Structures are given as structure tokens and as C-alpha cells.
């Protein structure tokens, strides 16, 4: 048998997607955008596919390695030796512990994750994802009604909620930081 087509015959651990929580920025048109500086747009009806930011870099380019610290060979995202992947928190409380400022058109929601999924202490890094359910803060929905119509293109439930129900909570952030310190042995 030739290599290639049947190289990865592993059996998945599960068939159902894993559900995580995340924040997005929303454009005025209602298109979801990742919070990264590269502003990846989530296209309605199309699963989001994570790609390593180093995927198109020549691994022999030592200048790039020196500047960025990159050293992993090209790989499928999420990589076990890399930080790439589609990030999601395990639950809303953990997500609310992420410090986020200046996100005027923020949307919070559940995301279905599948493909290669790497679990972590507070969430997951996944290969594929799609919005499962979305919540828009009241002030955003009130000030930008076209945004709500655009979010409807994703074909998932969209609800309007008060910001206090899903925005950043300083005590949750403190809890996240404490559990990381305790988990690493530094908090003893």
C-alpha cells in the first residue's frame, strides 16, 4: 500500500463535537471575527479551520526563527509543540476570567469543536469550529441593529443579553490565575 491516502487511520475518541465558549468581535455586517490581531473572519455556513501562523514560513529561514522564536516543523493545527489552534474555554465562567478590553462589538457564544482537539486546563485548542449559539450584549444590539441581522446568517440561535451576564469578571480572572499557579506547583 502506498503512503499518503491512508497515513492517518486513527479512530477518533468521539463522534460528537466538543462544546466550548469563546468571544468574537463582530463587524458592522454581523460577521464574526477572531480576537487575534489577524482578525480571521468566520464565514457563515463554513466551518472555521485553524491554521498555524507559521504554516507558510520557510522552516530554513533562520532570520524568522531568530525574531519569532519559531522552531517547530510544519504541522497540522493544533500542534502539540506549538500554540496554534482555535481556542475555546471549557465553560462561561472560565471564559469570563479572560481579560478583554476595548471590544465594542463583542459577541459571546458556544462553539462546536472537532477534528484534532487538544484539551488544556481551562479549555481547548481545536482544528475546526463553528458557532453553535450566540449572545449579543444589549448595548451592541441597541446601537447596531444591522449586526443582529448579519449574525442571523450563521443559522444558529442569537439572543440579546445584558453585558453583566457574560462579560469579563475580575474575580473569575483571579480564580483562573490561582488555579494555574496551583496546577504548576508555584502556588504552594
Buried (B, 14 or more C-beta within 10 A) or exposed (E): EEEEEEEEEEEEEEEEBBBBBBBBBBBEEBBBBBBEEEEBBBEBEEBBEBBBBBEEBEEEEEEBBEEEEBEBEEBBBBBEEBEBBBBBBBEBBBBBBBEEEEBEBBBBBBBBBBBBBBEEEBBBBBBBBBBBBBBBBEBBBEEBEEBBEBBBBBEBEBEEBEBEEBBBBEEBBEBBEEBEEEEEEEEE
